[in-house]
Amino acid sequence: MRIAIVTTHFQHRKGGGIGHVVDNFYNIFNKEHKLYVINDKHSSPNENIYASIFSQGRIKFSIKNLIYSLHLIYRVFFKSKASFFKRICPLIYFFKHPREFFRLVDSLKSSMLIFKRNRFDLIISPSIGFSTQFSFFISTLFKIKSVALGHGDDFLGKMKRFNQYFNEVFLSNFDRIILTNDNMKKLFQKIYPTINSKKMCVINLGIDLKEYEIIEDKEELREIFGISTKKFVLTSIGRLQLRKNFQNVIKAIYLIKKEREISDFLYLIIGEGPTKNLLTKLIDKYQLKNTVFLMGELQDKEIKNKYLKLSDVFIMPSFYDKKNKSIEGFGIVFLESGYYNIPAIGSFSGGIPKAIESGETGFLTKSYDTDELKKYILKLYEDEKIRNRLGANAYKKVIEKHNWEKIYLQFLKIFEGLIEK
């Protein structure tokens, strides 16, 4: 199978959840299929990797650009399956943002030879945005089957009608739209009700187990990092932004320590982001300098995983950030902690309930309920048997349901079904 994957999240140091999916998809499909990556950062033509996507368009008027521009406008108007009214939205947007239009023109020009030389079976857009725009034009031009992957933030479109109509013009032509879980599928259907639901399907995310193999056990890691085995270690990993809700965890720990004489708590927050100053102020305000530690962004993935493995509980009670229209689409890190037999505390937000089975692999709380969060932290602190049981269940769930070797087969079934049509 010859697959073109169009992405701006390939091998990025800060790729996040989408970057994680893209890299795993590439690594596993590239073993048995011919995979071509059209991306914005890396170029290695010998490995069929091309940095052909521009970060910014050059507003340059020429005969060639004019031909491409007319071609794009023609395909929006006459090839999209969206209503006529919605087809006007991209033209309005590109008129207001000409650099975005010429970014698309430049990217298509630089990639056209790749698509002319190769007979692709599929074109994959791993997130909804620029890559779906690009893939729309290529798939309609070369008559290639197309698949889009939706995660959460990428298709919310800031919940504005114009953004939704804009996305719908391109998404309506995709042969399959794969969502990460049932909750995200319901949200997608709510935002884009006119897109044929038969095109939509769900494949839960997973991890490549080989990436997480660590020789040392928990006690050895504690000794290496100078953390007492008597400490109860809570860990959070993620970008420091409001919706991750690490601030509420700090508040819950403060209330616990205020009510009870507990000296063996340790809370590690791994990541960087805009709320770092807020978290620092809370640590100072609640006098938790010896309890809560901001570890920063750990560049070495193995070191980050070692900190996760030495932990007792992983915690991230995210909420839906209405202001910035940001949601936790799934939460790969819940699977990562599960692989190390660590129970998790999450929330009912977004796709997290699909990553955590409350009472089985961890606990779910209301995002803003500090008392409930405090209750579950104490429950896991006080009862090692519960921690071990939930952790064992989490590991089993990852192995059975979220192993990329098995997820690969689900993707393959969908892809083969499209090509056979």
C-alpha positions in Angstrom: 0.0 0.0 0.0 1.3 3.5 -0.9 0.3 6.1 1.6 0.9 9.8 1.6 0.6 11.4 5.1 0.3 15.2 5.2 1.1 16.7 8.5 2.6 19.6 10.5 3.2 17.3 13.5 5.9 15.0 12.2 8.8 14.3 14.6 8.3 17.6 16.5 9.8 17.8 19.9 6.6 19.4 21.3 4.2 17.4 19.1 1.8 16.7 21.9 -1.0 14.2 21.5 -1.3 14.6 17.7 2.5 14.4 17.3 2.5 11.2 19.3 -0.1 9.7 17.0 1.7 10.8 13.8 5.0 9.4 14.9 3.5 6.1 16.0 1.5 5.8 12.8 4.6 6.5 10.7 6.8 4.0 12.6 4.4 1.1 12.4 3.0 1.6 8.9 6.4 2.2 7.4 7.4 -1.3 8.2 5.2 -3.0 5.7 3.9 -0.2 3.4 5.4 2.5 1.3 4.9 5.7 3.3 5.5 9.2 2.1 5.5 12.1 4.5 4.7 15.7 3.4 5.6 17.8 6.3 6.9 21.2 7.4 10.2 20.5 9.3 12.2 17.5 8.1 13.4 16.4 4.7 15.0 13.1 3.8 14.1 12.2 0.2 15.8 8.8 0.4 13.3 7.9 3.1 10.4 9.6 1.2 10.2 12.4 3.7 9.7 15.9 2.2 9.5 19.3 4.0 7.1 20.7 1.4 4.6 22.4 3.6 5.4 26.1 4.1 4.9 27.8 7.5 4.0 31.1 5.8 2.9 31.9 2.3 4.7 34.4 0.0 2.3 36.8 -1.6 3.7 36.7 -5.0 1.8 37.3 -8.2 2.9 35.2 -11.2 1.3 33.2 -14.1 2.0 30.0 -12.2 0.5 31.3 -9.0 -2.5 32.6 -10.9 -3.1 29.2 -12.5 -2.9 27.4 -9.1 -5.2 30.0 -7.5 -7.9 29.6 -10.1 -7.5 25.8 -9.8 -8.0 26.0 -6.0 -11.0 28.3 -6.4 -12.5 25.9 -9.0 -12.2 22.9 -6.7 -13.7 24.6 -3.7 -16.7 25.7 -5.8 -17.3 22.6 -8.0 -15.7 19.6 -6.2 -16.7 20.2 -2.6 -19.9 18.4 -1.4 -20.7 21.1 1.0 -23.6 23.5 0.4 -23.0 26.5 -1.9 -23.3 28.9 1.0 -20.6 27.1 3.0 -18.3 27.0 -0.1 -18.1 30.8 0.1 -16.5 30.7 3.5 -13.0 29.6 2.4 -12.9 32.3 -0.2 -13.9 34.9 2.4 -11.2 33.6 4.8 -8.5 33.5 2.2 -9.4 37.0 1.0 -8.9 38.2 4.6 -5.8 36.1 5.1 -3.9 36.0 1.8 -0.7 34.6 3.3 -2.7 31.5 4.3 -4.0 31.2 0.7 -0.5 31.5 -0.7 0.8 29.1 1.9 -1.5 26.5 0.4 -0.5 27.5 -3.1 3.2 27.2 -2.3 2.8 23.9 -0.5 0.9 22.4 -3.3 3.4 23.6 -5.9 6.3 22.1 -4.0 4.5 18.8 -3.6 2.9 18.3 -7.0 5.8 16.4 -8.5 5.7 13.8 -5.7 2.0 13.1 -6.4 2.6 13.0 -10.1 5.4 10.5 -9.8 3.6 8.1 -7.4 0.4 6.3 -7.6 -0.9 6.6 -4.1 -3.6 4.4 -2.7 -4.4 6.8 0.2 -3.8 10.3 1.5 -4.0 10.7 5.3 -4.6 13.9 7.2 -3.7 13.2 10.8 -5.4 16.3 12.1 -8.1 18.7 11.0 -6.8 22.0 9.7 -4.2 22.9 7.0 -3.5 19.3 6.2 -7.2 18.6 5.5 -7.2 21.6 3.1 -4.1 20.3 1.3 -5.4 16.7 1.2 -8.8 17.9 -0.2 -7.2 19.4 -3.3 -4.7 16.5 -3.9 -7.4 13.8 -3.4 -9.9 15.5 -5.8 -7.2 16.2 -8.3 -5.5 12.8 -8.4 -8.6 10.8 -7.4 -7.0 9.4 -4.2 -9.0 7.9 -1.3 -8.7 10.2 1.7 -8.8 9.8 5.5 -8.9 12.4 8.2 -8.1 11.9 11.9 -9.9 14.1 14.4 -8.7 14.5 18.0 -10.5 17.4 19.7 -9.0 20.8 19.6 -8.2 20.5 15.9 -11.9 20.2 14.9 -13.5 22.4 17.5 -13.0 25.4 15.1 -13.2 27.6 18.2 -17.0 26.7 18.0 -17.7 29.5 15.6 -20.0 28.8 12.8 -17.7 30.3 10.2 -14.8 28.1 11.2 -17.1 25.1 11.2 -18.4 25.9 7.7 -14.8 26.4 6.5 -13.7 23.0 7.8 -16.8 21.3 6.5 -16.1 22.4 2.9 -13.0 20.2 3.0 -14.1 17.4 5.4 -17.3 16.7 3.4 -15.1 15.1 0.6 -13.1 12.7 2.8 -13.9 9.1 2.5 -13.4 8.3 6.2 -13.1 10.5 9.3 -11.6 8.6 12.2 -12.2 9.9 15.8 -10.2 8.9 18.9 -13.2 7.8 21.0 -17.0 7.8 21.1 -17.1 11.1 23.1 -15.2 12.9 20.4 -17.3 11.3 17.7 -20.5 12.7 19.4 -18.9 16.1 19.7 -17.8 16.0 16.0 -21.3 15.0 14.9 -22.7 17.9 16.9 -20.4 20.4 15.3 -20.7 19.0 11.8 -24.2 17.6 11.6 -24.4 17.6 7.8 -21.4 15.4 7.2 -22.4 11.8 6.5 -22.1 9.9 9.8 -21.4 6.7 7.8 -18.0 8.1 7.0 -17.2 8.4 10.7 -15.6 5.6 12.8 -13.7 5.3 16.1 -10.2 4.0 16.8 -9.0 4.5 20.3 -5.4 5.8 20.7 -2.6 3.7 22.0 1.1 3.5 22.7 4.0 1.6 21.2 5.0 -0.6 24.1 8.6 -0.9 23.0 9.1 2.9 23.6 8.3 2.5 27.3 10.5 -0.4 28.3 12.6 0.5 31.4 14.9 -2.1 33.0 14.9 -0.6 36.5 12.1 -1.2 38.9 10.3 1.4 41.0 12.7 1.1 44.0 15.8 1.3 41.9 14.5 4.4 40.2 13.7 6.0 43.5 17.3 5.4 44.6 18.7 6.8 41.3 16.7 10.0 41.6 17.1 10.4 45.4 13.5 9.9 46.2 12.6 8.0 49.4 10.6 4.8 49.0 8.5 6.2 51.9 7.3 9.1 49.8 3.8 9.1 48.2 4.6 10.5 44.8 1.9 12.2 42.7 3.0 13.1 39.1 1.5 15.2 36.4 2.9 15.5 32.8 1.6 17.9 30.3 1.8 21.4 28.9 1.3 23.9 31.7 -2.0 25.4 30.6 -5.2 26.2 32.4 -7.3 23.2 31.2 -4.8 20.7 32.6 -6.0 21.9 36.0 -2.7 21.3 37.9 -3.6 24.4 39.9 -6.5 22.4 41.5 -4.2 19.6 42.4 -2.0 22.0 44.3 -5.0 23.4 46.1 -6.2 19.9 47.0 -2.8 19.0 48.4 -2.8 22.2 50.4 -6.2 21.4 52.0 -5.0 17.8 52.8 -1.9 19.1 54.5 -3.9 21.8 56.3 -6.3 19.2 57.7 -3.9 16.4 58.5 -0.3 16.1 59.5 1.1 14.5 56.4 4.8 15.0 55.5 5.4 12.3 53.0 3.6 13.8 50.0 5.6 14.7 46.8 3.9 16.2 43.8 6.0 16.4 40.5 4.8 18.5 37.6 6.6 17.9 34.4 6.1 20.4 31.6 6.4 24.0 30.5 3.7 26.5 29.5 1.8 29.8 30.1 0.6 28.9 33.6 4.0 28.3 35.1 3.9 31.7 37.0 0.5 30.9 38.3 1.6 27.5 39.6 4.7 29.0 41.2 2.6 31.7 43.0 0.3 29.0 44.3 3.2 26.9 45.6 4.5 30.0 47.4 1.1 31.0 48.7 0.4 27.6 50.2 3.9 27.1 51.4 4.4 23.9 49.5 8.0 24.4 48.3 9.1 21.2 49.9 6.1 19.3 48.5 5.4 20.5 45.0 8.1 20.7 42.3 7.9 22.2 38.8 10.3 19.9 36.9 10.2 21.8 33.6 10.2 20.2 30.2 12.3 17.0 30.3 13.9 16.7 26.8 14.9 13.1 27.4 11.8 11.0 27.0 13.3 8.0 28.9 14.0 10.2 31.9 10.4 11.5 31.8 9.2 7.9 31.6 11.4 6.9 34.6 9.8 9.6 36.7 6.4 8.3 35.7 7.4 4.7 36.6 8.6 5.7 40.1 5.3 7.4 40.9 2.4 6.1 42.9 -0.4 8.0 41.1 -0.7 10.0 37.9 -3.1 12.9 38.1 -4.6 15.3 35.5 -8.2 16.6 36.2 -8.5 18.5 33.0 -11.5 20.7 32.2 -13.0 22.1 29.0 -11.5 25.6 28.5 -14.4 27.5 27.0 -12.4 30.7 26.6 -9.7 29.1 24.5 -11.9 26.4 23.1 -9.5 23.6 24.2 -10.4 20.1 25.3 -8.6 16.9 26.3 -9.3 14.7 23.3 -8.1 11.5 25.0 -5.0 11.8 27.1 -2.2 9.5 25.9 -0.4 10.0 29.2 -3.1 8.1 31.1 -2.1 5.1 28.9 1.6 5.7 29.6 1.0 5.7 33.3 -1.1 2.6 33.0 1.7 0.7 31.3 3.7 1.2 34.4 0.9 -0.2 36.6 0.1 3.3 38.0 -3.5 4.3 38.7 -4.7 7.6 37.5 -7.0 10.4 38.6 -8.7 12.3 35.8 -11.9 14.1 35.1 -15.1 13.6 33.2 -13.9 16.1 30.5 -13.5 15.3 26.8 -12.2 11.8 26.1 -10.6 11.1 29.5 -13.5 8.8 30.5 -12.4 6.6 27.6 -8.9 6.4 29.0 -9.8 5.8 32.6 -12.4 3.4 33.9 -13.4 4.9 37.2 -13.1 2.4 40.0 -11.2 0.0 37.7 -8.1 1.7 36.5 -8.3 4.9 38.5 -10.9 7.6 39.5 -12.8 10.3 37.6 -13.8 13.5 39.3 -15.7 16.6 38.4 -13.1 19.0 37.1 -13.7 21.8 39.6 -14.6 19.7 42.6 -11.6 20.1 44.9 -13.2 18.1 47.7 -13.8 15.1 45.5 -10.2 15.4 44.1 -8.9 15.5 47.7 -11.0 12.4 48.6 -9.5 10.3 45.8 -6.0 11.4 46.5 -6.4 10.4 50.1 -8.0 7.1 49.2 -5.0 6.1 47.0 -2.6 7.5 49.6 -4.1 5.4 52.4 -4.8 2.1 50.6 -1.8 0.5 48.8 -4.0 -2.5 47.9 -6.4 -0.3 45.9 -3.4 1.3 44.2 -2.0 -2.0 43.2 -5.4 -3.3 42.0 -6.2 -0.3 39.9 -2.6 -0.2 38.6 -2.7 -3.8 37.5 -6.1 -3.2 35.8 -4.7 -0.2 34.0 -1.7 -2.2 32.7 -4.0 -5.0 31.5 -6.2 -2.4 29.6 -3.2 -0.9 27.9 -1.9 -4.3 26.8 -5.3 -5.5 25.5 -6.9 -2.4 24.0 -4.2 0.3 23.5 -1.3 -1.5 22.0 -0.3 0.1 18.6 0.3 -3.4 17.2 -3.4 -4.0 17.6 -4.5 -0.5 16.6 -2.5 -0.9 13.4 -4.8 -3.8 12.4 -7.9 -1.6 12.9 -6.5 1.1 10.7 -5.4 -1.4 8.1 -8.9 -2.9 7.9 -10.4 0.5 7.2 -7.8 1.4 4.6 -8.1 -1.9 2.8 -11.9 -1.6 2.7 -11.5 1.9 1.1 -9.0 0.7 -1.6 -11.1 -2.3 -2.6 -14.1 -0.1 -3.4 
